[in-house]
Amino acid sequence: MEKTEKIKSDKKRQTMNYGAMEKCRAVLSVWTERRRPAEVCRELTIPSMVLAQWQKRAMEGMLQALEPRVSLDKGPALSPRLQAMLEKKRLTLLTSTAQGRLEKTLSKAQEARKAETLPSKDEKPPAKPK
């Protein structure tokens, strides 16, 4: 009885690490119905759950690969929230330097000048001559 237990435990210890190509061949042979899952498992000496996991990962990878990619021509790939965080960090770094303080003062002055030249909501724009 001890001998059979030892043989079973030895089989459990002899796990092979298969590369991506072997896993692809195994999954594709099952998907194309060239071989049955039981045949593949016997040949590779793997449990059926391992083959099922490979199939699941293969499907997830295929779905991910077929998703449309983000085009950088359309704009930045960062989310608006992340962009705002990065801009805030950039402004913080700029204000820590003398040049940054000057740029910040200049940008404030430019914004104030724009506000002066734009008519307010309450004011009517000057009438155009006919």
Backbone atoms as SQL, in Angstrom:
CREATE TABLE atoms (id INTEGER PRIMARY KEY, chain TEXT, resi INTEGER, resn TEXT, atom TEXT, x REAL, y REAL, z REAL);
INSERT INTO atoms VALUES
  (1, 'A', 1, 'MET', 'N', 0.817, -1.180, 0.000),
  (2, 'A', 1, 'MET', 'CA', 0.000, 0.000, 0.000),
  (3, 'A', 1, 'MET', 'C', 0.869, 1.254, 0.000),
  (4, 'A', 2, 'GLU', 'N', 1.980, 1.207, 0.695),
  (5, 'A', 2, 'GLU', 'CA', 2.885, 2.346, 0.744),
  (6, 'A', 2, 'GLU', 'C', 3.477, 2.627, -0.628),
  (7, 'A', 3, 'LYS', 'N', 3.711, 1.579, -1.412),
  (8, 'A', 3, 'LYS', 'CA', 4.304, 1.736, -2.725),
  (9, 'A', 3, 'LYS', 'C', 3.394, 2.527, -3.668),
  (10, 'A', 4, 'THR', 'N', 2.109, 2.247, -3.657),
  (11, 'A', 4, 'THR', 'CA', 1.183, 2.956, -4.553),
  (12, 'A', 4, 'THR', 'C', 1.051, 4.419, -4.149),
  (13, 'A', 5, 'GLU', 'N', 1.075, 4.692, -2.862),
  (14, 'A', 5, 'GLU', 'CA', 1.015, 6.078, -2.406),
  (15, 'A', 5, 'GLU', 'C', 2.247, 6.842, -2.837),
  (16, 'A', 6, 'LYS', 'N', 3.415, 6.165, -2.795),
  (17, 'A', 6, 'LYS', 'CA', 4.664, 6.811, -3.194),
  (18, 'A', 6, 'LYS', 'C', 4.658, 7.106, -4.691),
  (19, 'A', 7, 'ILE', 'N', 4.132, 6.216, -5.485),
  (20, 'A', 7, 'ILE', 'CA', 4.065, 6.423, -6.934),
  (21, 'A', 7, 'ILE', 'C', 3.152, 7.606, -7.254),
  (22, 'A', 8, 'LYS', 'N', 2.004, 7.686, -6.582),
  (23, 'A', 8, 'LYS', 'CA', 1.090, 8.793, -6.807),
  (24, 'A', 8, 'LYS', 'C', 1.724, 10.111, -6.412),
  (25, 'A', 9, 'SER', 'N', 2.425, 10.155, -5.297),
  (26, 'A', 9, 'SER', 'CA', 3.045, 11.405, -4.859),
  (27, 'A', 9, 'SER', 'C', 4.194, 11.788, -5.779),
  (28, 'A', 10, 'ASP', 'N', 4.914, 10.806, -6.352),
  (29, 'A', 10, 'ASP', 'CA', 5.981, 11.108, -7.306),
  (30, 'A', 10, 'ASP', 'C', 5.409, 11.735, -8.576),
  (31, 'A', 11, 'LYS', 'N', 4.254, 11.242, -9.014),
  (32, 'A', 11, 'LYS', 'CA', 3.623, 11.801, -10.213),
  (33, 'A', 11, 'LYS', 'C', 3.200, 13.247, -9.970),
  (34, 'A', 12, 'LYS', 'N', 2.739, 13.532, -8.779),
  (35, 'A', 12, 'LYS', 'CA', 2.321, 14.893, -8.465),
  (36, 'A', 12, 'LYS', 'C', 3.506, 15.845, -8.457),
  (37, 'A', 13, 'ARG', 'N', 4.651, 15.349, -8.068),
  (38, 'A', 13, 'ARG', 'CA', 5.842, 16.201, -7.981),
  (39, 'A', 13, 'ARG', 'C', 6.443, 16.493, -9.352),
  (40, 'A', 14, 'GLN', 'N', 6.186, 15.654, -10.327),
  (41, 'A', 14, 'GLN', 'CA', 6.781, 15.814, -11.642),
  (42, 'A', 14, 'GLN', 'C', 5.919, 16.709, -12.532),
  (43, 'A', 15, 'THR', 'N', 5.811, 17.951, -12.158),
  (44, 'A', 15, 'THR', 'CA', 5.036, 18.880, -12.977),
  (45, 'A', 15, 'THR', 'C', 5.964, 19.530, -13.990),
  (46, 'A', 16, 'MET', 'N', 5.491, 19.557, -15.223),
  (47, 'A', 16, 'MET', 'CA', 6.277, 20.166, -16.292),
  (48, 'A', 16, 'MET', 'C', 5.840, 21.611, -16.460),
  (49, 'A', 17, 'ASN', 'N', 6.799, 22.441, -16.763),
  (50, 'A', 17, 'ASN', 'CA', 6.489, 23.820, -17.097),
  (51, 'A', 17, 'ASN', 'C', 6.516, 23.936, -18.612),
  (52, 'A', 18, 'TYR', 'N', 5.356, 24.151, -19.199),
  (53, 'A', 18, 'TYR', 'CA', 5.263, 24.246, -20.641),
  (54, 'A', 18, 'TYR', 'C', 5.346, 25.702, -21.062),
  (55, 'A', 19, 'GLY', 'N', 5.960, 25.913, -22.205),
  (56, 'A', 19, 'GLY', 'CA', 6.076, 27.256, -22.742),
  (57, 'A', 19, 'GLY', 'C', 4.800, 27.682, -23.448),
  (58, 'A', 20, 'ALA', 'N', 4.812, 28.911, -23.901),
  (59, 'A', 20, 'ALA', 'CA', 3.625, 29.467, -24.557),
  (60, 'A', 20, 'ALA', 'C', 3.269, 28.700, -25.822),
  (61, 'A', 21, 'MET', 'N', 4.263, 28.254, -26.575),
  (62, 'A', 21, 'MET', 'CA', 3.979, 27.540, -27.827),
  (63, 'A', 21, 'MET', 'C', 3.289, 26.210, -27.566),
  (64, 'A', 22, 'GLU', 'N', 3.756, 25.474, -26.559),
  (65, 'A', 22, 'GLU', 'CA', 3.123, 24.195, -26.245),
  (66, 'A', 22, 'GLU', 'C', 1.682, 24.404, -25.773),
  (67, 'A', 23, 'LYS', 'N', 1.488, 25.440, -24.971),
  (68, 'A', 23, 'LYS', 'CA', 0.142, 25.733, -24.477),
  (69, 'A', 23, 'LYS', 'C', -0.773, 26.123, -25.639),
  (70, 'A', 24, 'CYS', 'N', -0.262, 26.940, -26.560),
  (71, 'A', 24, 'CYS', 'CA', -1.056, 27.341, -27.738),
  (72, 'A', 24, 'CYS', 'C', -1.438, 26.131, -28.573),
  (73, 'A', 25, 'ARG', 'N', -0.478, 25.254, -28.812),
  (74, 'A', 25, 'ARG', 'CA', -0.768, 24.057, -29.608),
  (75, 'A', 25, 'ARG', 'C', -1.836, 23.202, -28.939),
  (76, 'A', 26, 'ALA', 'N', -1.723, 23.043, -27.626),
  (77, 'A', 26, 'ALA', 'CA', -2.683, 22.224, -26.896),
  (78, 'A', 26, 'ALA', 'C', -4.082, 22.830, -26.980),
  (79, 'A', 27, 'VAL', 'N', -4.185, 24.127, -26.725),
  (80, 'A', 27, 'VAL', 'CA', -5.487, 24.796, -26.742),
  (81, 'A', 27, 'VAL', 'C', -6.075, 24.785, -28.148),
  (82, 'A', 28, 'LEU', 'N', -5.259, 25.108, -29.145),
  (83, 'A', 28, 'LEU', 'CA', -5.767, 25.155, -30.520),
  (84, 'A', 28, 'LEU', 'C', -6.164, 23.769, -31.032),
  (85, 'A', 29, 'SER', 'N', -5.450, 22.741, -30.606),
  (86, 'A', 29, 'SER', 'CA', -5.829, 21.403, -31.050),
  (87, 'A', 29, 'SER', 'C', -7.192, 21.005, -30.480),
  (88, 'A', 30, 'VAL', 'N', -7.502, 21.469, -29.284),
  (89, 'A', 30, 'VAL', 'CA', -8.820, 21.201, -28.705),
  (90, 'A', 30, 'VAL', 'C', -9.876, 22.071, -29.396),
  (91, 'A', 31, 'TRP', 'N', -9.577, 23.358, -29.612),
  (92, 'A', 31, 'TRP', 'CA', -10.539, 24.267, -30.221),
  (93, 'A', 31, 'TRP', 'C', -10.868, 23.890, -31.665),
  (94, 'A', 32, 'THR', 'N', -9.882, 23.374, -32.385),
  (95, 'A', 32, 'THR', 'CA', -10.130, 22.976, -33.778),
  (96, 'A', 32, 'THR', 'C', -10.654, 21.551, -33.870),
  (97, 'A', 33, 'GLU', 'N', -10.875, 20.935, -32.732),
  (98, 'A', 33, 'GLU', 'CA', -11.420, 19.582, -32.619),
  (99, 'A', 33, 'GLU', 'C', -10.553, 18.532, -33.295),
  (100, 'A', 34, 'ARG', 'N', -9.256, 18.798, -33.356),
  (101, 'A', 34, 'ARG', 'CA', -8.335, 17.787, -33.867),
  (102, 'A', 34, 'ARG', 'C', -8.087, 16.711, -32.819),
  (103, 'A', 35, 'ARG', 'N', -8.132, 17.131, -31.537),
  (104, 'A', 35, 'ARG', 'CA', -7.948, 16.164, -30.441),
  (105, 'A', 35, 'ARG', 'C', -8.925, 16.490, -29.325),
  (106, 'A', 36, 'ARG', 'N', -9.195, 15.486, -28.539),
  (107, 'A', 36, 'ARG', 'CA', -10.069, 15.666, -27.388),
  (108, 'A', 36, 'ARG', 'C', -9.255, 16.197, -26.212),
  (109, 'A', 37, 'PRO', 'N', -9.912, 16.928, -25.305),
  (110, 'A', 37, 'PRO', 'CA', -9.191, 17.443, -24.131),
  (111, 'A', 37, 'PRO', 'C', -8.522, 16.338, -23.310),
  (112, 'A', 38, 'ALA', 'N', -9.173, 15.186, -23.196),
  (113, 'A', 38, 'ALA', 'CA', -8.595, 14.082, -22.413),
  (114, 'A', 38, 'ALA', 'C', -7.288, 13.598, -23.044),
  (115, 'A', 39, 'GLU', 'N', -7.239, 13.555, -24.384),
  (116, 'A', 39, 'GLU', 'CA', -6.013, 13.134, -25.071),
  (117, 'A', 39, 'GLU', 'C', -4.870, 14.101, -24.797),
  (118, 'A', 40, 'VAL', 'N', -5.175, 15.382, -24.869),
  (119, 'A', 40, 'VAL', 'CA', -4.148, 16.407, -24.631),
  (120, 'A', 40, 'VAL', 'C', -3.634, 16.311, -23.204),
  (121, 'A', 41, 'CYS', 'N', -4.550, 16.159, -22.259),
  (122, 'A', 41, 'CYS', 'CA', -4.149, 16.061, -20.848),
  (123, 'A', 41, 'CYS', 'C', -3.281, 14.830, -20.603),
  (124, 'A', 42, 'ARG', 'N', -3.645, 13.708, -21.219),
  (125, 'A', 42, 'ARG', 'CA', -2.850, 12.485, -21.052),
  (126, 'A', 42, 'ARG', 'C', -1.456, 12.670, -21.647),
  (127, 'A', 43, 'GLU', 'N', -1.406, 13.235, -22.840),
  (128, 'A', 43, 'GLU', 'CA', -0.123, 13.403, -23.524),
  (129, 'A', 43, 'GLU', 'C', 0.811, 14.335, -22.756),
  (130, 'A', 44, 'LEU', 'N', 0.264, 15.427, -22.235),
  (131, 'A', 44, 'LEU', 'CA', 1.088, 16.403, -21.524),
  (132, 'A', 44, 'LEU', 'C', 1.195, 16.109, -20.036),
  (133, 'A', 45, 'THR', 'N', 0.510, 15.094, -19.584),
  (134, 'A', 45, 'THR', 'CA', 0.440, 14.723, -18.158),
  (135, 'A', 45, 'THR', 'C', 0.059, 15.923, -17.293),
  (136, 'A', 46, 'ILE', 'N', -1.069, 16.524, -17.657),
  (137, 'A', 46, 'ILE', 'CA', -1.594, 17.655, -16.891),
  (138, 'A', 46, 'ILE', 'C', -3.036, 17.359, -16.509),
  (139, 'A', 47, 'PRO', 'N', -3.496, 17.914, -15.414),
  (140, 'A', 47, 'PRO', 'CA', -4.907, 17.746, -15.046),
  (141, 'A', 47, 'PRO', 'C', -5.804, 18.525, -16.008),
  (142, 'A', 48, 'SER', 'N', -7.049, 18.115, -16.098),
  (143, 'A', 48, 'SER', 'CA', -7.988, 18.779, -17.004),
  (144, 'A', 48, 'SER', 'C', -8.228, 20.232, -16.597),
  (145, 'A', 49, 'MET', 'N', -8.088, 20.528, -15.314),
  (146, 'A', 49, 'MET', 'CA', -8.276, 21.910, -14.849),
  (147, 'A', 49, 'MET', 'C', -7.179, 22.825, -15.391),
  (148, 'A', 50, 'VAL', 'N', -5.976, 22.292, -15.552),
  (149, 'A', 50, 'VAL', 'CA', -4.878, 23.097, -16.105),
  (150, 'A', 50, 'VAL', 'C', -5.187, 23.452, -17.552),
  (151, 'A', 51, 'LEU', 'N', -5.654, 22.485, -18.324),
  (152, 'A', 51, 'LEU', 'CA', -6.018, 22.743, -19.714),
  (153, 'A', 51, 'LEU', 'C', -7.177, 23.740, -19.778),
  (154, 'A', 52, 'ALA', 'N', -8.130, 23.614, -18.890),
  (155, 'A', 52, 'ALA', 'CA', -9.250, 24.558, -18.848),
  (156, 'A', 52, 'ALA', 'C', -8.756, 25.973, -18.548),
  (157, 'A', 53, 'GLN', 'N', -7.783, 26.068, -17.651),
  (158, 'A', 53, 'GLN', 'CA', -7.213, 27.383, -17.318),
  (159, 'A', 53, 'GLN', 'C', -6.481, 27.970, -18.520),
  (160, 'A', 54, 'TRP', 'N', -5.732, 27.138, -19.251),
  (161, 'A', 54, 'TRP', 'CA', -5.043, 27.612, -20.453),
  (162, 'A', 54, 'TRP', 'C', -6.046, 28.127, -21.476),
  (163, 'A', 55, 'GLN', 'N', -7.156, 27.409, -21.625),
  (164, 'A', 55, 'GLN', 'CA', -8.178, 27.830, -22.583),
  (165, 'A', 55, 'GLN', 'C', -8.792, 29.167, -22.173),
  (166, 'A', 56, 'LYS', 'N', -9.041, 29.323, -20.890),
  (167, 'A', 56, 'LYS', 'CA', -9.615, 30.573, -20.398),
  (168, 'A', 56, 'LYS', 'C', -8.657, 31.733, -20.628),
  (169, 'A', 57, 'ARG', 'N', -7.388, 31.528, -20.307),
  (170, 'A', 57, 'ARG', 'CA', -6.389, 32.582, -20.500),
  (171, 'A', 57, 'ARG', 'C', -6.200, 32.905, -21.977),
  (172, 'A', 58, 'ALA', 'N', -6.283, 31.879, -22.822),
  (173, 'A', 58, 'ALA', 'CA', -6.146, 32.103, -24.265),
  (174, 'A', 58, 'ALA', 'C', -7.306, 32.948, -24.781),
  (175, 'A', 59, 'MET', 'N', -8.502, 32.669, -24.316),
  (176, 'A', 59, 'MET', 'CA', -9.669, 33.441, -24.744),
  (177, 'A', 59, 'MET', 'C', -9.573, 34.881, -24.262),
  (178, 'A', 60, 'GLU', 'N', -9.147, 35.070, -23.002),
  (179, 'A', 60, 'GLU', 'CA', -8.989, 36.423, -22.469),
  (180, 'A', 60, 'GLU', 'C', -7.938, 37.197, -23.256),
  (181, 'A', 61, 'GLY', 'N', -6.828, 36.528, -23.577),
  (182, 'A', 61, 'GLY', 'CA', -5.770, 37.187, -24.345),
  (183, 'A', 61, 'GLY', 'C', -6.238, 37.559, -25.739),
  (184, 'A', 62, 'MET', 'N', -7.016, 36.682, -26.349),
  (185, 'A', 62, 'MET', 'CA', -7.525, 36.965, -27.691),
  (186, 'A', 62, 'MET', 'C', -8.492, 38.143, -27.651),
  (187, 'A', 63, 'LEU', 'N', -9.366, 38.177, -26.663),
  (188, 'A', 63, 'LEU', 'CA', -10.304, 39.288, -26.547),
  (189, 'A', 63, 'LEU', 'C', -9.578, 40.604, -26.300),
  (190, 'A', 64, 'GLN', 'N', -8.565, 40.563, -25.456),
  (191, 'A', 64, 'GLN', 'CA', -7.799, 41.774, -25.164),
  (192, 'A', 64, 'GLN', 'C', -7.042, 42.244, -26.403),
  (193, 'A', 65, 'ALA', 'N', -6.494, 41.318, -27.158),
  (194, 'A', 65, 'ALA', 'CA', -5.732, 41.682, -28.351),
  (195, 'A', 65, 'ALA', 'C', -6.625, 42.274, -29.433),
  (196, 'A', 66, 'LEU', 'N', -7.899, 41.908, -29.450),
  (197, 'A', 66, 'LEU', 'CA', -8.808, 42.390, -30.480),
  (198, 'A', 66, 'LEU', 'C', -9.557, 43.661, -30.096),
  (199, 'A', 67, 'GLU', 'N', -9.352, 44.155, -28.876),
  (200, 'A', 67, 'GLU', 'CA', -9.962, 45.415, -28.476),
  (201, 'A', 67, 'GLU', 'C', -9.303, 46.544, -29.257),
  (202, 'A', 68, 'PRO', 'N', -10.061, 47.589, -29.608),
  (203, 'A', 68, 'PRO', 'CA', -9.439, 48.708, -30.324),
  (204, 'A', 68, 'PRO', 'C', -8.425, 49.408, -29.429),
  (205, 'A', 69, 'ARG', 'N', -7.339, 49.787, -30.045),
  (206, 'A', 69, 'ARG', 'CA', -6.290, 50.472, -29.291),
  (207, 'A', 69, 'ARG', 'C', -6.576, 51.960, -29.239),
  (208, 'A', 70, 'VAL', 'N', -6.044, 52.617, -28.213),
  (209, 'A', 70, 'VAL', 'CA', -6.233, 54.051, -28.070),
  (210, 'A', 70, 'VAL', 'C', -5.308, 54.750, -29.053),
  (211, 'A', 71, 'SER', 'N', -5.869, 55.627, -29.845),
  (212, 'A', 71, 'SER', 'CA', -5.072, 56.363, -30.823),
  (213, 'A', 71, 'SER', 'C', -4.534, 57.634, -30.171),
  (214, 'A', 72, 'LEU', 'N', -3.245, 57.821, -30.226),
  (215, 'A', 72, 'LEU', 'CA', -2.641, 59.011, -29.637),
  (216, 'A', 72, 'LEU', 'C', -2.913, 60.244, -30.489),
  (217, 'A', 73, 'ASP', 'N', -3.316, 60.056, -31.747),
  (218, 'A', 73, 'ASP', 'CA', -3.651, 61.188, -32.600),
  (219, 'A', 73, 'ASP', 'C', -4.909, 61.895, -32.102),
  (220, 'A', 74, 'LYS', 'N', -5.806, 61.138, -31.497),
  (221, 'A', 74, 'LYS', 'CA', -7.063, 61.693, -31.021),
  (222, 'A', 74, 'LYS', 'C', -6.896, 62.481, -29.726),
  (223, 'A', 75, 'GLY', 'N', -5.779, 62.361, -29.102),
  (224, 'A', 75, 'GLY', 'CA', -5.555, 63.064, -27.848),
  (225, 'A', 75, 'GLY', 'C', -4.788, 62.189, -26.885),
  (226, 'A', 76, 'PRO', 'N', -4.504, 62.721, -25.716),
  (227, 'A', 76, 'PRO', 'CA', -3.739, 61.957, -24.741),
  (228, 'A', 76, 'PRO', 'C', -4.508, 60.742, -24.257),
  (229, 'A', 77, 'ALA', 'N', -3.769, 59.696, -23.940),
  (230, 'A', 77, 'ALA', 'CA', -4.375, 58.449, -23.503),
  (231, 'A', 77, 'ALA', 'C', -4.674, 58.450, -22.009),
  (232, 'A', 78, 'LEU', 'N', -4.332, 59.517, -21.316),
  (233, 'A', 78, 'LEU', 'CA', -4.545, 59.576, -19.872),
  (234, 'A', 78, 'LEU', 'C', -5.967, 60.019, -19.566),
  (235, 'A', 79, 'SER', 'N', -6.465, 59.559, -18.451),
  (236, 'A', 79, 'SER', 'CA', -7.804, 59.962, -18.035),
  (237, 'A', 79, 'SER', 'C', -7.772, 61.432, -17.611),
  (238, 'A', 80, 'PRO', 'N', -8.899, 62.131, -17.682),
  (239, 'A', 80, 'PRO', 'CA', -8.919, 63.543, -17.279),
  (240, 'A', 80, 'PRO', 'C', -8.481, 63.751, -15.834),
  (241, 'A', 81, 'ARG', 'N', -8.850, 62.813, -14.978),
  (242, 'A', 81, 'ARG', 'CA', -8.457, 62.947, -13.563),
  (243, 'A', 81, 'ARG', 'C', -6.942, 62.856, -13.403),
  (244, 'A', 82, 'LEU', 'N', -6.326, 61.892, -14.110),
  (245, 'A', 82, 'LEU', 'CA', -4.881, 61.743, -14.036),
  (246, 'A', 82, 'LEU', 'C', -4.185, 62.940, -14.666),
  (247, 'A', 83, 'GLN', 'N', -4.736, 63.472, -15.753),
  (248, 'A', 83, 'GLN', 'CA', -4.159, 64.663, -16.375),
  (249, 'A', 83, 'GLN', 'C', -4.185, 65.837, -15.398),
  (250, 'A', 84, 'ALA', 'N', -5.289, 66.014, -14.690),
  (251, 'A', 84, 'ALA', 'CA', -5.402, 67.111, -13.724),
  (252, 'A', 84, 'ALA', 'C', -4.383, 66.946, -12.602),
  (253, 'A', 85, 'MET', 'N', -4.193, 65.709, -12.137),
  (254, 'A', 85, 'MET', 'CA', -3.211, 65.467, -11.082),
  (255, 'A', 85, 'MET', 'C', -1.799, 65.791, -11.556),
  (256, 'A', 86, 'LEU', 'N', -1.474, 65.382, -12.790),
  (257, 'A', 86, 'LEU', 'CA', -0.148, 65.663, -13.330),
  (258, 'A', 86, 'LEU', 'C', 0.070, 67.162, -13.538),
  (259, 'A', 87, 'GLU', 'N', -0.960, 67.864, -13.998),
  (260, 'A', 87, 'GLU', 'CA', -0.856, 69.317, -14.194),
  (261, 'A', 87, 'GLU', 'C', -0.641, 70.030, -12.865),
  (262, 'A', 88, 'LYS', 'N', -1.355, 69.574, -11.838),
  (263, 'A', 88, 'LYS', 'CA', -1.192, 70.163, -10.505),
  (264, 'A', 88, 'LYS', 'C', 0.226, 69.946, -9.983),
  (265, 'A', 89, 'LYS', 'N', 0.747, 68.742, -10.197),
  (266, 'A', 89, 'LYS', 'CA', 2.111, 68.444, -9.767),
  (267, 'A', 89, 'LYS', 'C', 3.117, 69.302, -10.530),
  (268, 'A', 90, 'ARG', 'N', 2.874, 69.483, -11.843),
  (269, 'A', 90, 'ARG', 'CA', 3.777, 70.305, -12.648),
  (270, 'A', 90, 'ARG', 'C', 3.769, 71.750, -12.150),
  (271, 'A', 91, 'LEU', 'N', 2.588, 72.275, -11.835),
  (272, 'A', 91, 'LEU', 'CA', 2.493, 73.642, -11.333),
  (273, 'A', 91, 'LEU', 'C', 3.168, 73.783, -9.975),
  (274, 'A', 92, 'THR', 'N', 3.047, 72.756, -9.141),
  (275, 'A', 92, 'THR', 'CA', 3.707, 72.783, -7.833),
  (276, 'A', 92, 'THR', 'C', 5.221, 72.843, -7.999),
  (277, 'A', 93, 'LEU', 'N', 5.737, 72.055, -8.939),
  (278, 'A', 93, 'LEU', 'CA', 7.174, 72.071, -9.192),
  (279, 'A', 93, 'LEU', 'C', 7.619, 73.401, -9.780),
  (280, 'A', 94, 'LEU', 'N', 6.792, 73.979, -10.650),
  (281, 'A', 94, 'LEU', 'CA', 7.146, 75.263, -11.253),
  (282, 'A', 94, 'LEU', 'C', 7.205, 76.371, -10.212),
  (283, 'A', 95, 'THR', 'N', 6.285, 76.377, -9.283),
  (284, 'A', 95, 'THR', 'CA', 6.253, 77.433, -8.278),
  (285, 'A', 95, 'THR', 'C', 7.403, 77.322, -7.293),
  (286, 'A', 96, 'SER', 'N', 8.039, 76.170, -7.233),
  (287, 'A', 96, 'SER', 'CA', 9.157, 76.023, -6.300),
  (288, 'A', 96, 'SER', 'C', 10.436, 76.664, -6.842),
  (289, 'A', 97, 'THR', 'N', 10.482, 76.985, -8.096),
  (290, 'A', 97, 'THR', 'CA', 11.659, 77.632, -8.683),
  (291, 'A', 97, 'THR', 'C', 11.354, 79.091, -8.962),
  (292, 'A', 98, 'ALA', 'N', 12.393, 79.885, -9.073),
  (293, 'A', 98, 'ALA', 'CA', 12.218, 81.313, -9.356),
  (294, 'A', 98, 'ALA', 'C', 11.570, 81.512, -10.725),
  (295, 'A', 99, 'GLN', 'N', 12.013, 80.764, -11.712),
  (296, 'A', 99, 'GLN', 'CA', 11.436, 80.880, -13.038),
  (297, 'A', 99, 'GLN', 'C', 9.970, 80.488, -13.012),
  (298, 'A', 100, 'GLY', 'N', 9.669, 79.482, -12.233),
  (299, 'A', 100, 'GLY', 'CA', 8.289, 79.043, -12.119),
  (300, 'A', 100, 'GLY', 'C', 7.407, 80.119, -11.515),
  (301, 'A', 101, 'ARG', 'N', 7.926, 80.822, -10.507),
  (302, 'A', 101, 'ARG', 'CA', 7.158, 81.901, -9.895),
  (303, 'A', 101, 'ARG', 'C', 6.920, 83.019, -10.892),
  (304, 'A', 102, 'LEU', 'N', 7.931, 83.327, -11.705),
  (305, 'A', 102, 'LEU', 'CA', 7.776, 84.363, -12.729),
  (306, 'A', 102, 'LEU', 'C', 6.728, 83.951, -13.766),
  (307, 'A', 103, 'GLU', 'N', 6.789, 82.680, -14.199),
  (308, 'A', 103, 'GLU', 'CA', 5.813, 82.198, -15.176),
  (309, 'A', 103, 'GLU', 'C', 4.402, 82.230, -14.602),
  (310, 'A', 104, 'LYS', 'N', 4.265, 81.888, -13.343),
  (311, 'A', 104, 'LYS', 'CA', 2.957, 81.897, -12.710),
  (312, 'A', 104, 'LYS', 'C', 2.423, 83.322, -12.623),
  (313, 'A', 105, 'THR', 'N', 3.276, 84.265, -12.259),
  (314, 'A', 105, 'THR', 'CA', 2.871, 85.668, -12.185),
  (315, 'A', 105, 'THR', 'C', 2.469, 86.180, -13.563),
  (316, 'A', 106, 'LEU', 'N', 3.241, 85.820, -14.575),
  (317, 'A', 106, 'LEU', 'CA', 2.936, 86.225, -15.939),
  (318, 'A', 106, 'LEU', 'C', 1.601, 85.651, -16.392),
  (319, 'A', 107, 'SER', 'N', 1.358, 84.374, -16.103),
  (320, 'A', 107, 'SER', 'CA', 0.090, 83.766, -16.524),
  (321, 'A', 107, 'SER', 'C', -1.094, 84.413, -15.806),
  (322, 'A', 108, 'LYS', 'N', -0.925, 84.779, -14.532),
  (323, 'A', 108, 'LYS', 'CA', -1.994, 85.473, -13.811),
  (324, 'A', 108, 'LYS', 'C', -2.273, 86.834, -14.430),
  (325, 'A', 109, 'ALA', 'N', -1.190, 87.539, -14.795),
  (326, 'A', 109, 'ALA', 'CA', -1.351, 88.860, -15.413),
  (327, 'A', 109, 'ALA', 'C', -2.058, 88.742, -16.759),
  (328, 'A', 110, 'GLN', 'N', -1.720, 87.700, -17.521),
  (329, 'A', 110, 'GLN', 'CA', -2.365, 87.502, -18.818),
  (330, 'A', 110, 'GLN', 'C', -3.843, 87.178, -18.645),
  (331, 'A', 111, 'GLU', 'N', -4.172, 86.374, -17.643),
  (332, 'A', 111, 'GLU', 'CA', -5.570, 86.043, -17.373),
  (333, 'A', 111, 'GLU', 'C', -6.353, 87.281, -16.948),
  (334, 'A', 112, 'ALA', 'N', -5.722, 88.144, -16.129),
  (335, 'A', 112, 'ALA', 'CA', -6.383, 89.370, -15.688),
  (336, 'A', 112, 'ALA', 'C', -6.626, 90.301, -16.872),
  (337, 'A', 113, 'ARG', 'N', -5.676, 90.369, -17.769),
  (338, 'A', 113, 'ARG', 'CA', -5.823, 91.228, -18.951),
  (339, 'A', 113, 'ARG', 'C', -6.951, 90.710, -19.847),
  (340, 'A', 114, 'LYS', 'N', -7.023, 89.386, -20.007),
  (341, 'A', 114, 'LYS', 'CA', -8.106, 88.798, -20.803),
  (342, 'A', 114, 'LYS', 'C', -9.457, 89.125, -20.174),
  (343, 'A', 115, 'ALA', 'N', -9.529, 89.046, -18.854),
  (344, 'A', 115, 'ALA', 'CA', -10.783, 89.324, -18.153),
  (345, 'A', 115, 'ALA', 'C', -11.197, 90.779, -18.341),
  (346, 'A', 116, 'GLU', 'N', -10.234, 91.700, -18.408),
  (347, 'A', 116, 'GLU', 'CA', -10.540, 93.112, -18.605),
  (348, 'A', 116, 'GLU', 'C', -11.064, 93.378, -20.012),
  (349, 'A', 117, 'THR', 'N', -10.496, 92.700, -20.998),
  (350, 'A', 117, 'THR', 'CA', -10.879, 92.967, -22.386),
  (351, 'A', 117, 'THR', 'C', -12.178, 92.293, -22.790),
  (352, 'A', 118, 'LEU', 'N', -12.562, 91.213, -22.135),
  (353, 'A', 118, 'LEU', 'CA', -13.810, 90.528, -22.455),
  (354, 'A', 118, 'LEU', 'C', -14.977, 91.254, -21.794),
  (355, 'A', 119, 'PRO', 'N', -16.069, 91.470, -22.524),
  (356, 'A', 119, 'PRO', 'CA', -17.228, 92.114, -21.901),
  (357, 'A', 119, 'PRO', 'C', -17.873, 91.165, -20.899),
  (358, 'A', 120, 'SER', 'N', -18.370, 91.723, -19.815),
  (359, 'A', 120, 'SER', 'CA', -19.027, 90.877, -18.813),
  (360, 'A', 120, 'SER', 'C', -20.412, 90.493, -19.302),
  (361, 'A', 121, 'LYS', 'N', -21.063, 89.585, -18.617),
  (362, 'A', 121, 'LYS', 'CA', -22.378, 89.093, -19.012),
  (363, 'A', 121, 'LYS', 'C', -23.440, 90.189, -18.905),
  (364, 'A', 122, 'ASP', 'N', -23.296, 91.091, -17.923),
  (365, 'A', 122, 'ASP', 'CA', -24.278, 92.128, -17.698),
  (366, 'A', 122, 'ASP', 'C', -24.199, 93.230, -18.768),
  (367, 'A', 123, 'GLU', 'N', -23.001, 93.473, -19.256),
  (368, 'A', 123, 'GLU', 'CA', -22.826, 94.541, -20.231),
  (369, 'A', 123, 'GLU', 'C', -23.235, 94.064, -21.606),
  (370, 'A', 124, 'LYS', 'N', -23.828, 95.001, -22.361),
  (371, 'A', 124, 'LYS', 'CA', -24.181, 94.696, -23.735),
  (372, 'A', 124, 'LYS', 'C', -23.001, 95.077, -24.622),
  (373, 'A', 125, 'PRO', 'N', -22.727, 94.283, -25.644),
  (374, 'A', 125, 'PRO', 'CA', -21.638, 94.661, -26.534),
  (375, 'A', 125, 'PRO', 'C', -21.998, 95.926, -27.284),
  (376, 'A', 126, 'PRO', 'N', -21.006, 96.726, -27.663),
  (377, 'A', 126, 'PRO', 'CA', -21.298, 97.984, -28.355),
  (378, 'A', 126, 'PRO', 'C', -22.019, 97.686, -29.679),
  (379, 'A', 127, 'ALA', 'N', -22.944, 98.582, -30.001),
  (380, 'A', 127, 'ALA', 'CA', -23.737, 98.417, -31.220),
  (381, 'A', 127, 'ALA', 'C', -22.862, 98.623, -32.436),
  (382, 'A', 128, 'LYS', 'N', -23.071, 97.808, -33.434),
  (383, 'A', 128, 'LYS', 'CA', -22.295, 97.924, -34.665),
  (384, 'A', 128, 'LYS', 'C', -22.928, 98.996, -35.537),
  (385, 'A', 129, 'PRO', 'N', -22.099, 99.819, -36.169),
  (386, 'A', 129, 'PRO', 'CA', -22.662, 100.841, -37.070),
  (387, 'A', 129, 'PRO', 'C', -23.284, 100.191, -38.294),
  (388, 'A', 130, 'LYS', 'N', -24.376, 100.778, -38.760),
  (389, 'A', 130, 'LYS', 'CA', -25.083, 100.241, -39.911),
  (390, 'A', 130, 'LYS', 'C', -24.532, 100.709, -41.203);
